[in-house]
Amino acid sequence: MAIGWYLVVSALIFCVGAAGVLLRRNPLVILLCLELMLNAGNLALIAFARMSGTGDGQIFAIIVMVVAACEVTIGLGIIVAMFRRRLPIDVDELRELQG
Amino acid sequence: MTEVIFFIAALGAIAGAIGVVALRNPFYSVLALVCHLLALAALFLGLQAQFVAAAQVVVYAGAVMVLYVFVVSYIGGAEQVIRSPGPGLRVTAAVFVGVLFVELSIAMLGSGLKAIDTDGPGLPADYGQPEQIGELLLTKFLLPFEVASFLLLIAAVGAVVLARRRRGLDPEPPADALTAGDLVRRPAPGTMAEGVGTRSILTEQDEADQAAGRTPIGKGGW
């Protein structure tokens, strides 16, 4: 399968994730759509690594996975803290991080 | 045969992605993302990235998604849709995303890279194997590897700080003997906020304020 196909799939997944970030109001689902965008980037990285024949893109993809795990940890911690303080879980209602 | 696997995996990935965005219940969105990640691991296998595919299944689908499942189960509830996004936002999002997809496709397919239309060059025997990944991580990419481990430490500390209780612990029982530490220590056990001097113990008035939706004055944050 030609590399171009993988890149088009990556672009499509990225755009679906971007649409999700714009349209959804639940911060959990917005984080999930951010994961979609990160995974699309990973797919593009692996495809270009295949095209260049070196393993550098795969290392980059592994580091992206590490960064995504850290971001998910903190993002979910913030959401759980918001829930415990009985704030509405809605990004349209929550505009400030303080209080 | 590889084309069939590619199309099945690509359709699964795109269907999972659309499911994440379109499903109303956030738990179903998490499950759709798990399917998407498994399909993406199959796509990685088609690109000869065996270690990354295994890491995707074990780390991403196996650990990060389980964390999401825990949090969604704790928060619970379907999306309280009082008002769905208005038609203005929908149209704007659709136009923006369409333009983004066209632009990305032009950037990737029209870039003049000759190898886009091929399967890629011949690969060394250890491409994508754990040996090559380990060697690269410890020689050429040692600094990103160490910085990534430091980032994981920061994230773990941040998660612990976000999750701890705000109020102080139970007051200490009176000590029988007076030590030198008692003479110099400030009389404020409990959380860090109490230790640095800001009042963060909630009173009944503050509880009533919170229940009524107002944030207590001066008691914000930790």
Chai-1 contact restraints between the chains, C-beta under 6 A:
chainA,res_idxA,chainB,res_idxB,connection_type,confidence,min_distance_angstrom,max_distance_angstrom,comment,restraint_id
A,M1,B,T2,contact,1.0,0.0,6.0,A-B,restraint_1
A,M1,B,E3,contact,1.0,0.0,6.0,A-B,restraint_2
A,M1,B,F6,contact,1.0,0.0,6.0,A-B,restraint_3
A,A2,B,D117,contact,1.0,0.0,6.0,A-B,restraint_4
A,I3,B,I116,contact,1.0,0.0,6.0,A-B,restraint_5
A,I3,B,G120,contact,1.0,0.0,6.0,A-B,restraint_6
A,G4,B,L109,contact,1.0,0.0,6.0,A-B,restraint_7
A,G4,B,I116,contact,1.0,0.0,6.0,A-B,restraint_8
A,L7,B,M108,contact,1.0,0.0,6.0,A-B,restraint_9
A,V9,B,A10,contact,1.0,0.0,6.0,A-B,restraint_10
A,A11,B,F101,contact,1.0,0.0,6.0,A-B,restraint_11
A,A11,B,L104,contact,1.0,0.0,6.0,A-B,restraint_12
A,A11,B,S105,contact,1.0,0.0,6.0,A-B,restraint_13
A,L12,B,I14,contact,1.0,0.0,6.0,A-B,restraint_14
A,I13,B,A17,contact,1.0,0.0,6.0,A-B,restraint_15
A,C15,B,V97,contact,1.0,0.0,6.0,A-B,restraint_16
A,C15,B,L100,contact,1.0,0.0,6.0,A-B,restraint_17
A,C15,B,F101,contact,1.0,0.0,6.0,A-B,restraint_18
A,V16,B,A17,contact,1.0,0.0,6.0,A-B,restraint_19
A,V16,B,I18,contact,1.0,0.0,6.0,A-B,restraint_20
A,V16,B,V21,contact,1.0,0.0,6.0,A-B,restraint_21
A,A18,B,V97,contact,1.0,0.0,6.0,A-B,restraint_22
A,A19,B,V21,contact,1.0,0.0,6.0,A-B,restraint_23
A,A19,B,A93,contact,1.0,0.0,6.0,A-B,restraint_24
A,A19,B,V97,contact,1.0,0.0,6.0,A-B,restraint_25
A,G20,B,V21,contact,1.0,0.0,6.0,A-B,restraint_26
A,L22,B,A93,contact,1.0,0.0,6.0,A-B,restraint_27
A,L23,B,P85,contact,1.0,0.0,6.0,A-B,restraint_28
A,L23,B,A93,contact,1.0,0.0,6.0,A-B,restraint_29
A,N26,B,P26,contact,1.0,0.0,6.0,A-B,restraint_30
A,N26,B,E79,contact,1.0,0.0,6.0,A-B,restraint_31
A,L28,B,P26,contact,1.0,0.0,6.0,A-B,restraint_32
A,V29,B,P26,contact,1.0,0.0,6.0,A-B,restraint_33
A,V29,B,S29,contact,1.0,0.0,6.0,A-B,restraint_34
A,L32,B,V20,contact,1.0,0.0,6.0,A-B,restraint_35
A,L32,B,S29,contact,1.0,0.0,6.0,A-B,restraint_36
A,L32,B,L33,contact,1.0,0.0,6.0,A-B,restraint_37
A,L36,B,A17,contact,1.0,0.0,6.0,A-B,restraint_38
A,N39,B,L40,contact,1.0,0.0,6.0,A-B,restraint_39
A,I46,B,F44,contact,1.0,0.0,6.0,A-B,restraint_40
A,I46,B,L47,contact,1.0,0.0,6.0,A-B,restraint_41
A,I46,B,A49,contact,1.0,0.0,6.0,A-B,restraint_42
A,A47,B,L47,contact,1.0,0.0,6.0,A-B,restraint_43
A,R50,B,L47,contact,1.0,0.0,6.0,A-B,restraint_44
A,R50,B,G120,contact,1.0,0.0,6.0,A-B,restraint_45
A,M51,B,A115,contact,1.0,0.0,6.0,A-B,restraint_46
A,M51,B,G120,contact,1.0,0.0,6.0,A-B,restraint_47
A,G53,B,P121,contact,1.0,0.0,6.0,A-B,restraint_48
A,G53,B,L123,contact,1.0,0.0,6.0,A-B,restraint_49
A,G55,B,Q132,contact,1.0,0.0,6.0,A-B,restraint_50
A,G55,B,L136,contact,1.0,0.0,6.0,A-B,restraint_51
A,Q58,B,A49,contact,1.0,0.0,6.0,A-B,restraint_52
A,Q58,B,V52,contact,1.0,0.0,6.0,A-B,restraint_53
A,I59,B,L136,contact,1.0,0.0,6.0,A-B,restraint_54
A,I59,B,F141,contact,1.0,0.0,6.0,A-B,restraint_55
A,A61,B,V52,contact,1.0,0.0,6.0,A-B,restraint_56
A,I63,B,P144,contact,1.0,0.0,6.0,A-B,restraint_57
A,I63,B,A148,contact,1.0,0.0,6.0,A-B,restraint_58
A,V66,B,A148,contact,1.0,0.0,6.0,A-B,restraint_59
A,A69,B,V64,contact,1.0,0.0,6.0,A-B,restraint_60
A,C70,B,L151,contact,1.0,0.0,6.0,A-B,restraint_61
A,C70,B,A155,contact,1.0,0.0,6.0,A-B,restraint_62
A,V72,B,V64,contact,1.0,0.0,6.0,A-B,restraint_63
A,T73,B,A155,contact,1.0,0.0,6.0,A-B,restraint_64
A,T73,B,A159,contact,1.0,0.0,6.0,A-B,restraint_65
A,I74,B,A155,contact,1.0,0.0,6.0,A-B,restraint_66
A,I74,B,G158,contact,1.0,0.0,6.0,A-B,restraint_67
A,L76,B,V71,contact,1.0,0.0,6.0,A-B,restraint_68
A,G77,B,A159,contact,1.0,0.0,6.0,A-B,restraint_69
A,G77,B,L162,contact,1.0,0.0,6.0,A-B,restraint_70
A,A81,B,L162,contact,1.0,0.0,6.0,A-B,restraint_71
A,F83,B,I75,contact,1.0,0.0,6.0,A-B,restraint_72
A,Q98,B,G220,contact,1.0,0.0,6.0,A-B,restraint_73
A,Q98,B,G221,contact,1.0,0.0,6.0,A-B,restraint_74
A,G99,B,T215,contact,1.0,0.0,6.0,A-B,restraint_75
A,G99,B,G220,contact,1.0,0.0,6.0,A-B,restraint_76
